[in-house]
Amino acid sequence: MTSHVFGPDVKRQGAIGVHSTGLALGCLLGGMHLLWALLVASGFAQPVMDFIFWLHFIRPVYVIEGFDVARAAGLVALTGVIGFAMGTAFALLWNRLHRASP
């Protein structure tokens, strides 16, 4: 049944968009850190972190500092740029390794 998926008839994946992949990963990482910044701003970050550490059998030793808009904006921007760079590098590597055969 599934042998046709792994057999010689498998089609090679084509090229992926470099900029769209960079944007997708940049938005994902930036968005995750935006949610974290909102959690800090709401005051729920410390209880959430304490709970997550407790679930992993770790004694919480970190203290979440107060919210600062400039730091939050820098966090979101920096992680977005890093995500874009990582996505772009991945897409370039993918496209190089998956060039169509002549």
C-alpha positions in Angstrom: 0.0 0.0 0.0 2.6 2.5 1.0 5.4 1.1 -1.1 4.6 3.5 -3.9 5.5 6.4 -1.6 9.0 5.1 -1.0 9.6 3.5 -4.4 11.5 4.8 -7.5 8.5 6.9 -8.5 9.0 9.4 -5.7 8.9 12.9 -7.1 11.6 15.3 -6.0 10.5 18.3 -4.1 10.9 21.6 -6.0 12.4 24.8 -4.9 10.9 26.7 -2.0 10.6 30.5 -1.8 13.6 32.0 0.0 11.9 35.2 1.2 8.6 33.5 2.0 10.4 30.8 4.1 12.4 33.5 5.9 9.2 35.5 6.6 7.4 32.4 7.8 10.1 31.4 10.3 10.7 35.1 11.3 7.0 35.6 12.0 6.8 32.3 13.9 9.8 33.1 16.2 8.8 36.8 16.5 5.2 35.8 17.2 6.2 33.3 19.9 8.3 36.0 21.7 5.4 38.5 21.3 3.2 36.1 23.1 5.9 35.8 25.8 6.1 39.6 26.1 2.3 39.8 26.5 2.5 37.1 29.2 5.1 39.1 31.0 3.0 42.3 30.6 -0.1 40.5 32.0 1.8 39.4 35.1 1.2 35.7 34.5 4.7 34.8 33.3 6.1 33.9 36.7 3.3 31.5 37.7 3.5 29.9 34.2 7.3 29.4 34.4 7.0 28.1 38.0 4.4 25.6 36.8 6.5 24.5 33.8 9.6 24.0 35.9 7.5 22.1 38.5 6.3 19.8 35.7 9.9 19.0 34.8 11.0 18.3 38.4 13.0 21.5 38.4 13.1 23.9 41.4 12.3 27.4 40.0 15.3 29.7 40.4 14.5 32.3 37.8 12.6 35.5 38.5 10.7 37.2 35.8 11.4 41.0 35.8 8.9 43.7 35.2 7.6 44.5 31.8 9.5 47.1 29.7 8.1 48.1 26.3 11.5 48.9 24.7 12.9 45.5 25.8 9.8 43.7 24.6 10.0 45.4 21.2 13.7 44.6 20.9 13.1 41.0 21.8 10.4 40.6 19.2 12.4 42.4 16.5 15.6 40.6 17.2 14.0 37.1 17.2 12.1 38.0 14.1 15.3 39.0 12.3 17.0 35.9 13.5 14.1 33.7 12.4 14.2 35.4 9.0 17.9 34.7 8.6 17.5 31.1 9.7 14.6 30.6 7.3 16.4 32.2 4.4 19.5 30.1 5.0 17.4 26.9 5.2 15.6 27.8 2.0 18.9 28.5 0.2 20.4 25.2 1.4 17.2 23.3 0.5 17.1 24.8 -3.0 20.8 24.0 -3.5 20.4 20.4 -2.4 17.2 19.8 -4.3 18.0 21.2 -7.7 16.1 19.5 -10.5 18.0 16.9 -12.4 18.6 17.8 -16.1 
